[in-house]
Amino acid sequence: MAGKFEVYQDRAGKYRFRLKASNGQVVAVGEAYESKAAAKKGCESVLKAADGAPVEEVDA
């Protein structure tokens, strides 16, 4: 089973998304958005940006 994005409303009334692995572990959380539609667009942006993206090591 693949991971999934969840869109939800936080306590402050803003919309956020989280990316969950197939085991239910949260692996990423998005910023706060004013609307549910904007949070969904954030999910789509992550999907596009990550498609085939390499893993690079960087110094902190």
PDB file of N, CA, C and O in Angstrom:
ATOM      1  N   MET A   1       0.845  -1.193   0.000  1.00  0.00           N
ATOM      2  CA  MET A   1       0.000   0.000   0.000  1.00  0.00           C
ATOM      3  C   MET A   1       0.885   1.250   0.000  1.00  0.00           C
ATOM      4  O   MET A   1       1.871   1.318   0.734  1.00  0.00           O
ATOM      5  N   ALA A   2       0.537   2.206  -0.802  1.00  0.00           N
ATOM      6  CA  ALA A   2       1.290   3.455  -0.889  1.00  0.00           C
ATOM      7  C   ALA A   2       0.945   4.367   0.278  1.00  0.00           C
ATOM      8  O   ALA A   2      -0.055   4.173   0.969  1.00  0.00           O
ATOM      9  N   GLY A   3       1.787   5.356   0.480  1.00  0.00           N
ATOM     10  CA  GLY A   3       1.493   6.370   1.483  1.00  0.00           C
ATOM     11  C   GLY A   3       0.326   7.228   1.009  1.00  0.00           C
ATOM     12  O   GLY A   3      -0.217   7.008  -0.074  1.00  0.00           O
ATOM     13  N   LYS A   4      -0.057   8.211   1.831  1.00  0.00           N
ATOM     14  CA  LYS A   4      -1.180   9.076   1.457  1.00  0.00           C
ATOM     15  C   LYS A   4      -1.020  10.453   2.071  1.00  0.00           C
ATOM     16  O   LYS A   4      -0.349  10.624   3.089  1.00  0.00           O
ATOM     17  N   PHE A   5      -1.645  11.430   1.437  1.00  0.00           N
ATOM     18  CA  PHE A   5      -1.741  12.775   1.981  1.00  0.00           C
ATOM     19  C   PHE A   5      -3.064  12.890   2.725  1.00  0.00           C
ATOM     20  O   PHE A   5      -4.085  12.372   2.272  1.00  0.00           O
ATOM     21  N   GLU A   6      -3.044  13.565   3.855  1.00  0.00           N
ATOM     22  CA  GLU A   6      -4.264  13.882   4.602  1.00  0.00           C
ATOM     23  C   GLU A   6      -4.352  15.398   4.727  1.00  0.00           C
ATOM     24  O   GLU A   6      -3.374  16.042   5.108  1.00  0.00           O
ATOM     25  N   VAL A   7      -5.500  15.972   4.416  1.00  0.00           N
ATOM     26  CA  VAL A   7      -5.737  17.405   4.568  1.00  0.00           C
ATOM     27  C   VAL A   7      -6.673  17.572   5.758  1.00  0.00           C
ATOM     28  O   VAL A   7      -7.693  16.890   5.860  1.00  0.00           O
ATOM     29  N   TYR A   8      -6.314  18.487   6.656  1.00  0.00           N
ATOM     30  CA  TYR A   8      -7.112  18.662   7.870  1.00  0.00           C
ATOM     31  C   TYR A   8      -7.079  20.115   8.321  1.00  0.00           C
ATOM     32  O   TYR A   8      -6.225  20.892   7.895  1.00  0.00           O
ATOM     33  N   GLN A   9      -8.025  20.471   9.190  1.00  0.00           N
ATOM     34  CA  GLN A   9      -8.085  21.810   9.763  1.00  0.00           C
ATOM     35  C   GLN A   9      -7.451  21.761  11.146  1.00  0.00           C
ATOM     36  O   GLN A   9      -7.817  20.924  11.971  1.00  0.00           O
ATOM     37  N   ASP A  10      -6.493  22.664  11.403  1.00  0.00           N
ATOM     38  CA  ASP A  10      -5.817  22.671  12.700  1.00  0.00           C
ATOM     39  C   ASP A  10      -6.632  23.453  13.736  1.00  0.00           C
ATOM     40  O   ASP A  10      -7.707  23.966  13.428  1.00  0.00           O
ATOM     41  N   ARG A  11      -6.121  23.538  14.945  1.00  0.00           N
ATOM     42  CA  ARG A  11      -6.855  24.198  16.039  1.00  0.00           C
ATOM     43  C   ARG A  11      -7.068  25.685  15.794  1.00  0.00           C
ATOM     44  O   ARG A  11      -8.012  26.279  16.315  1.00  0.00           O
ATOM     45  N   ALA A  12      -6.184  26.283  14.997  1.00  0.00           N
ATOM     46  CA  ALA A  12      -6.292  27.714  14.693  1.00  0.00           C
ATOM     47  C   ALA A  12      -7.226  27.989  13.519  1.00  0.00           C
ATOM     48  O   ALA A  12      -7.421  29.143  13.136  1.00  0.00           O
ATOM     49  N   GLY A  13      -7.804  26.932  12.946  1.00  0.00           N
ATOM     50  CA  GLY A  13      -8.729  27.097  11.839  1.00  0.00           C
ATOM     51  C   GLY A  13      -8.076  27.117  10.466  1.00  0.00           C
ATOM     52  O   GLY A  13      -8.755  27.312   9.458  1.00  0.00           O
ATOM     53  N   LYS A  14      -6.763  26.916  10.420  1.00  0.00           N
ATOM     54  CA  LYS A  14      -6.033  26.867   9.149  1.00  0.00           C
ATOM     55  C   LYS A  14      -6.027  25.431   8.631  1.00  0.00           C
ATOM     56  O   LYS A  14      -6.264  24.483   9.380  1.00  0.00           O
ATOM     57  N   TYR A  15      -5.754  25.292   7.349  1.00  0.00           N
ATOM     58  CA  TYR A  15      -5.705  23.965   6.734  1.00  0.00           C
ATOM     59  C   TYR A  15      -4.259  23.545   6.525  1.00  0.00           C
ATOM     60  O   TYR A  15      -3.413  24.350   6.135  1.00  0.00           O
ATOM     61  N   ARG A  16      -3.993  22.292   6.785  1.00  0.00           N
ATOM     62  CA  ARG A  16      -2.655  21.729   6.646  1.00  0.00           C
ATOM     63  C   ARG A  16      -2.768  20.374   5.970  1.00  0.00           C
ATOM     64  O   ARG A  16      -3.852  19.801   5.857  1.00  0.00           O
ATOM     65  N   PHE A  17      -1.619  19.873   5.523  1.00  0.00           N
ATOM     66  CA  PHE A  17      -1.583  18.501   5.035  1.00  0.00           C
ATOM     67  C   PHE A  17      -0.444  17.771   5.714  1.00  0.00           C
ATOM     68  O   PHE A  17       0.541  18.373   6.142  1.00  0.00           O
ATOM     69  N   ARG A  18      -0.597  16.485   5.802  1.00  0.00           N
ATOM     70  CA  ARG A  18       0.492  15.639   6.283  1.00  0.00           C
ATOM     71  C   ARG A  18       0.610  14.465   5.325  1.00  0.00           C
ATOM     72  O   ARG A  18      -0.380  13.993   4.767  1.00  0.00           O
ATOM     73  N   LEU A  19       1.821  14.012   5.150  1.00  0.00           N
ATOM     74  CA  LEU A  19       2.098  12.854   4.308  1.00  0.00           C
ATOM     75  C   LEU A  19       2.387  11.694   5.242  1.00  0.00           C
ATOM     76  O   LEU A  19       3.284  11.766   6.082  1.00  0.00           O
ATOM     77  N   LYS A  20       1.620  10.625   5.089  1.00  0.00           N
ATOM     78  CA  LYS A  20       1.797   9.444   5.929  1.00  0.00           C
ATOM     79  C   LYS A  20       2.323   8.288   5.096  1.00  0.00           C
ATOM     80  O   LYS A  20       1.876   8.063   3.971  1.00  0.00           O
ATOM     81  N   ALA A  21       3.275   7.558   5.660  1.00  0.00           N
ATOM     82  CA  ALA A  21       3.786   6.347   5.026  1.00  0.00           C
ATOM     83  C   ALA A  21       2.731   5.254   5.143  1.00  0.00           C
ATOM     84  O   ALA A  21       1.747   5.402   5.868  1.00  0.00           O
ATOM     85  N   SER A  22       2.944   4.169   4.431  1.00  0.00           N
ATOM     86  CA  SER A  22       1.958   3.079   4.445  1.00  0.00           C
ATOM     87  C   SER A  22       1.775   2.469   5.829  1.00  0.00           C
ATOM     88  O   SER A  22       0.752   1.840   6.099  1.00  0.00           O
ATOM     89  N   ASN A  23       2.773   2.652   6.722  1.00  0.00           N
ATOM     90  CA  ASN A  23       2.654   2.125   8.083  1.00  0.00           C
ATOM     91  C   ASN A  23       1.980   3.114   9.034  1.00  0.00           C
ATOM     92  O   ASN A  23       1.877   2.847  10.231  1.00  0.00           O
ATOM     93  N   GLY A  24       1.519   4.258   8.508  1.00  0.00           N
ATOM     94  CA  GLY A  24       0.818   5.248   9.321  1.00  0.00           C
ATOM     95  C   GLY A  24       1.707   6.319   9.918  1.00  0.00           C
ATOM     96  O   GLY A  24       1.204   7.264  10.526  1.00  0.00           O
ATOM     97  N   GLN A  25       3.017   6.194   9.759  1.00  0.00           N
ATOM     98  CA  GLN A  25       3.945   7.176  10.318  1.00  0.00           C
ATOM     99  C   GLN A  25       3.903   8.465   9.501  1.00  0.00           C
ATOM    100  O   GLN A  25       3.947   8.426   8.271  1.00  0.00           O
ATOM    101  N   VAL A  26       3.817   9.604  10.186  1.00  0.00           N
ATOM    102  CA  VAL A  26       3.842  10.901   9.515  1.00  0.00           C
ATOM    103  C   VAL A  26       5.282  11.189   9.100  1.00  0.00           C
ATOM    104  O   VAL A  26       6.191  11.179   9.929  1.00  0.00           O
ATOM    105  N   VAL A  27       5.480  11.446   7.806  1.00  0.00           N
ATOM    106  CA  VAL A  27       6.828  11.701   7.298  1.00  0.00           C
ATOM    107  C   VAL A  27       7.022  13.147   6.847  1.00  0.00           C
ATOM    108  O   VAL A  27       8.158  13.575   6.643  1.00  0.00           O
ATOM    109  N   ALA A  28       5.949  13.901   6.688  1.00  0.00           N
ATOM    110  CA  ALA A  28       6.057  15.314   6.317  1.00  0.00           C
ATOM    111  C   ALA A  28       4.768  16.031   6.693  1.00  0.00           C
ATOM    112  O   ALA A  28       3.687  15.442   6.690  1.00  0.00           O
ATOM    113  N   VAL A  29       4.904  17.324   7.019  1.00  0.00           N
ATOM    114  CA  VAL A  29       3.753  18.155   7.365  1.00  0.00           C
ATOM    115  C   VAL A  29       3.889  19.471   6.613  1.00  0.00           C
ATOM    116  O   VAL A  29       4.969  20.061   6.578  1.00  0.00           O
ATOM    117  N   GLY A  30       2.805  19.928   6.018  1.00  0.00           N
ATOM    118  CA  GLY A  30       2.826  21.179   5.272  1.00  0.00           C
ATOM    119  C   GLY A  30       2.563  22.377   6.166  1.00  0.00           C
ATOM    120  O   GLY A  30       2.149  22.245   7.317  1.00  0.00           O
ATOM    121  N   GLU A  31       2.815  23.549   5.599  1.00  0.00           N
ATOM    122  CA  GLU A  31       2.561  24.803   6.301  1.00  0.00           C
ATOM    123  C   GLU A  31       1.057  25.038   6.431  1.00  0.00           C
ATOM    124  O   GLU A  31       0.256  24.269   5.899  1.00  0.00           O
ATOM    125  N   ALA A  32       0.677  26.097   7.136  1.00  0.00           N
ATOM    126  CA  ALA A  32      -0.734  26.443   7.300  1.00  0.00           C
ATOM    127  C   ALA A  32      -1.229  27.199   6.071  1.00  0.00           C
ATOM    128  O   ALA A  32      -0.553  28.101   5.577  1.00  0.00           O
ATOM    129  N   TYR A  33      -2.407  26.828   5.583  1.00  0.00           N
ATOM    130  CA  TYR A  33      -3.042  27.466   4.430  1.00  0.00           C
ATOM    131  C   TYR A  33      -4.382  28.041   4.860  1.00  0.00           C
ATOM    132  O   TYR A  33      -5.003  27.555   5.805  1.00  0.00           O
ATOM    133  N   GLU A  34      -4.822  29.077   4.161  1.00  0.00           N
ATOM    134  CA  GLU A  34      -6.099  29.718   4.478  1.00  0.00           C
ATOM    135  C   GLU A  34      -7.303  28.891   4.046  1.00  0.00           C
ATOM    136  O   GLU A  34      -8.376  29.008   4.638  1.00  0.00           O
ATOM    137  N   SER A  35      -7.139  28.057   3.023  1.00  0.00           N
ATOM    138  CA  SER A  35      -8.273  27.283   2.520  1.00  0.00           C
ATOM    139  C   SER A  35      -7.888  25.823   2.302  1.00  0.00           C
ATOM    140  O   SER A  35      -6.714  25.483   2.162  1.00  0.00           O
ATOM    141  N   LYS A  36      -8.899  24.983   2.277  1.00  0.00           N
ATOM    142  CA  LYS A  36      -8.682  23.561   2.001  1.00  0.00           C
ATOM    143  C   LYS A  36      -8.129  23.380   0.589  1.00  0.00           C
ATOM    144  O   LYS A  36      -7.255  22.544   0.360  1.00  0.00           O
ATOM    145  N   ALA A  37      -8.640  24.167  -0.351  1.00  0.00           N
ATOM    146  CA  ALA A  37      -8.169  24.076  -1.739  1.00  0.00           C
ATOM    147  C   ALA A  37      -6.678  24.393  -1.834  1.00  0.00           C
ATOM    148  O   ALA A  37      -5.951  23.742  -2.584  1.00  0.00           O
ATOM    149  N   ALA A  38      -6.227  25.381  -1.084  1.00  0.00           N
ATOM    150  CA  ALA A  38      -4.807  25.741  -1.101  1.00  0.00           C
ATOM    151  C   ALA A  38      -3.955  24.624  -0.499  1.00  0.00           C
ATOM    152  O   ALA A  38      -2.856  24.353  -0.984  1.00  0.00           O
ATOM    153  N   ALA A  39      -4.451  23.982   0.545  1.00  0.00           N
ATOM    154  CA  ALA A  39      -3.719  22.859   1.147  1.00  0.00           C
ATOM    155  C   ALA A  39      -3.615  21.703   0.159  1.00  0.00           C
ATOM    156  O   ALA A  39      -2.579  21.044   0.078  1.00  0.00           O
ATOM    157  N   LYS A  40      -4.683  21.457  -0.590  1.00  0.00           N
ATOM    158  CA  LYS A  40      -4.648  20.398  -1.605  1.00  0.00           C
ATOM    159  C   LYS A  40      -3.645  20.736  -2.704  1.00  0.00           C
ATOM    160  O   LYS A  40      -2.956  19.850  -3.208  1.00  0.00           O
ATOM    161  N   LYS A  41      -3.558  22.014  -3.078  1.00  0.00           N
ATOM    162  CA  LYS A  41      -2.564  22.432  -4.067  1.00  0.00           C
ATOM    163  C   LYS A  41      -1.156  22.227  -3.513  1.00  0.00           C
ATOM    164  O   LYS A  41      -0.234  21.899  -4.260  1.00  0.00           O
ATOM    165  N   GLY A  42      -0.992  22.422  -2.206  1.00  0.00           N
ATOM    166  CA  GLY A  42       0.302  22.154  -1.579  1.00  0.00           C
ATOM    167  C   GLY A  42       0.690  20.691  -1.728  1.00  0.00           C
ATOM    168  O   GLY A  42       1.851  20.380  -1.997  1.00  0.00           O
ATOM    169  N   CYS A  43      -0.269  19.796  -1.557  1.00  0.00           N
ATOM    170  CA  CYS A  43      -0.016  18.358  -1.762  1.00  0.00           C
ATOM    171  C   CYS A  43       0.444  18.105  -3.190  1.00  0.00           C
ATOM    172  O   CYS A  43       1.414  17.383  -3.422  1.00  0.00           O
ATOM    173  N   GLU A  44      -0.263  18.707  -4.145  1.00  0.00           N
ATOM    174  CA  GLU A  44       0.083  18.530  -5.555  1.00  0.00           C
ATOM    175  C   GLU A  44       1.484  19.053  -5.851  1.00  0.00           C
ATOM    176  O   GLU A  44       2.213  18.460  -6.646  1.00  0.00           O
ATOM    177  N   SER A  45       1.864  20.157  -5.217  1.00  0.00           N
ATOM    178  CA  SER A  45       3.202  20.717  -5.415  1.00  0.00           C
ATOM    179  C   SER A  45       4.278  19.768  -4.915  1.00  0.00           C
ATOM    180  O   SER A  45       5.314  19.601  -5.559  1.00  0.00           O
ATOM    181  N   VAL A  46       4.035  19.149  -3.770  1.00  0.00           N
ATOM    182  CA  VAL A  46       5.000  18.185  -3.233  1.00  0.00           C
ATOM    183  C   VAL A  46       5.116  16.988  -4.170  1.00  0.00           C
ATOM    184  O   VAL A  46       6.219  16.518  -4.446  1.00  0.00           O
ATOM    185  N   LEU A  47       3.994  16.500  -4.653  1.00  0.00           N
ATOM    186  CA  LEU A  47       4.015  15.374  -5.594  1.00  0.00           C
ATOM    187  C   LEU A  47       4.846  15.695  -6.829  1.00  0.00           C
ATOM    188  O   LEU A  47       5.664  14.881  -7.257  1.00  0.00           O
ATOM    189  N   LYS A  48       4.640  16.877  -7.404  1.00  0.00           N
ATOM    190  CA  LYS A  48       5.384  17.281  -8.599  1.00  0.00           C
ATOM    191  C   LYS A  48       6.867  17.433  -8.298  1.00  0.00           C
ATOM    192  O   LYS A  48       7.709  16.946  -9.052  1.00  0.00           O
ATOM    193  N   ALA A  49       7.190  18.106  -7.199  1.00  0.00           N
ATOM    194  CA  ALA A  49       8.586  18.391  -6.867  1.00  0.00           C
ATOM    195  C   ALA A  49       9.367  17.131  -6.536  1.00  0.00           C
ATOM    196  O   ALA A  49      10.564  17.051  -6.813  1.00  0.00           O
ATOM    197  N   ALA A  50       8.703  16.148  -5.948  1.00  0.00           N
ATOM    198  CA  ALA A  50       9.394  14.937  -5.503  1.00  0.00           C
ATOM    199  C   ALA A  50       9.517  13.879  -6.587  1.00  0.00           C
ATOM    200  O   ALA A  50      10.301  12.942  -6.438  1.00  0.00           O
ATOM    201  N   ASP A  51       8.768  14.002  -7.664  1.00  0.00           N
ATOM    202  CA  ASP A  51       8.774  12.991  -8.715  1.00  0.00           C
ATOM    203  C   ASP A  51      10.165  12.839  -9.320  1.00  0.00           C
ATOM    204  O   ASP A  51      10.614  13.686 -10.093  1.00  0.00           O
ATOM    205  N   GLY A  52      10.831  11.766  -8.964  1.00  0.00           N
ATOM    206  CA  GLY A  52      12.162  11.490  -9.493  1.00  0.00           C
ATOM    207  C   GLY A  52      13.266  12.340  -8.890  1.00  0.00           C
ATOM    208  O   GLY A  52      14.392  12.331  -9.387  1.00  0.00           O
ATOM    209  N   ALA A  53      12.964  13.076  -7.825  1.00  0.00           N
ATOM    210  CA  ALA A  53      13.971  13.943  -7.211  1.00  0.00           C
ATOM    211  C   ALA A  53      15.090  13.114  -6.587  1.00  0.00           C
ATOM    212  O   ALA A  53      14.826  12.104  -5.935  1.00  0.00           O
ATOM    213  N   PRO A  54      16.340  13.539  -6.784  1.00  0.00           N
ATOM    214  CA  PRO A  54      17.454  12.809  -6.186  1.00  0.00           C
ATOM    215  C   PRO A  54      17.567  13.114  -4.694  1.00  0.00           C
ATOM    216  O   PRO A  54      17.062  14.132  -4.221  1.00  0.00           O
ATOM    217  N   VAL A  55      18.222  12.242  -3.971  1.00  0.00           N
ATOM    218  CA  VAL A  55      18.543  12.480  -2.564  1.00  0.00           C
ATOM    219  C   VAL A  55      19.971  12.995  -2.527  1.00  0.00           C
ATOM    220  O   VAL A  55      20.880  12.335  -3.031  1.00  0.00           O
ATOM    221  N   GLU A  56      20.183  14.163  -1.940  1.00  0.00           N
ATOM    222  CA  GLU A  56      21.506  14.759  -1.870  1.00  0.00           C
ATOM    223  C   GLU A  56      21.882  14.999  -0.422  1.00  0.00           C
ATOM    224  O   GLU A  56      21.044  15.388   0.392  1.00  0.00           O
ATOM    225  N   GLU A  57      23.143  14.765  -0.105  1.00  0.00           N
ATOM    226  CA  GLU A  57      23.660  15.069   1.226  1.00  0.00           C
ATOM    227  C   GLU A  57      24.209  16.486   1.217  1.00  0.00           C
ATOM    228  O   GLU A  57      24.925  16.874   0.294  1.00  0.00           O
ATOM    229  N   VAL A  58      23.874  17.257   2.244  1.00  0.00           N
ATOM    230  CA  VAL A  58      24.378  18.625   2.372  1.00  0.00           C
ATOM    231  C   VAL A  58      24.880  18.835   3.790  1.00  0.00           C
ATOM    232  O   VAL A  58      24.443  18.158   4.720  1.00  0.00           O
ATOM    233  N   ASP A  59      25.797  19.774   3.950  1.00  0.00           N
ATOM    234  CA  ASP A  59      26.271  20.121   5.285  1.00  0.00           C
ATOM    235  C   ASP A  59      25.301  21.111   5.906  1.00  0.00           C
ATOM    236  O   ASP A  59      24.787  21.997   5.224  1.00  0.00           O
ATOM    237  N   ALA A  60      25.053  20.962   7.192  1.00  0.00           N
ATOM    238  CA  ALA A  60      24.110  21.845   7.881  1.00  0.00           C
ATOM    239  C   ALA A  60      24.677  23.227   8.061  1.00  0.00           C
ATOM    240  O   ALA A  60      24.014  24.098   8.624  1.00  0.00           O
TER     241      ALA A  60
END
